[in-house]
Amino acid sequence: LGSLYSLIGDHESALIQLHKAETEIKKTKVYDSQFSLLQSTLGEAYRLTGRYREAITAYKLGEQHDTEPMNVGITHSNLADVYTRLDSLELAFPLAFSALSIFRESGNSSVNPWVDGILARAYLKKHMPDSSLYYAKRGLDSATQIGTIEFMRDNAAALAETYAYKKDFAN
């Protein structure tokens, strides 16, 4: 039920239901991939409601119980996003590059535009607009090829912010 609330964008109701599920799972003392998935979903709900410290806690707890490479990569990318939003770039960059490495090794590049958008925002915060442009362009190209509207939106926004930073308003 918590996942359904998340899908429709009602993250506060999602958090209520997800915490109920967490309480039940903790009673069983079985911390497996389902527990990890629950923590990841909690992390997402926290991230999307701006509760970044709670998101970090949930993501890290979920990662402790899931060693599936793609799931670890997704967790690293989500943590990189949160740390970028918190201006903790020294934590964001290694996680973002770790995620890209994991995705490359797995042969699954469908999430790369998400990470490219994170790196574009992080590099802009670090006042490195050329690096920001590189990742935003790469992310937008990949997202367009894949057809992922959310990633297109995020990378187009990163491009716009970077061009504005450079005072290149024509682009």
Salt bridges, closest charged atoms under 4 A:
GLU12 OE1 - ARG51 NH1 3.87
GLU22 OE1 - HIS19 ND1 3.15
GLU22 OE2 - LYS26 NZ 3.75
GLU24 OE2 - LYS27 NZ 3.13
GLU44 OE1 - ARG47 NH2 2.90
GLU54 OE2 - ARG51 NE 3.65
GLU63 OE2 - HIS76 NE2 2.62
ASP81 OD2 - ARG47 NH1 2.91
ASP81 OD2 - ARG85 NE 2.89
ASP81 OD1 - ARG121 NH2 2.32
ASP87 OD1 - LYS125 NZ 2.65
ASP116 OD1 - ARG138 NH2 2.83
ASP130 OD1 - LYS166 NZ 2.78
GLU150 OE2 - ARG153 NH2 3.93
ASP154 OD1 - ARG153 NH2 2.84
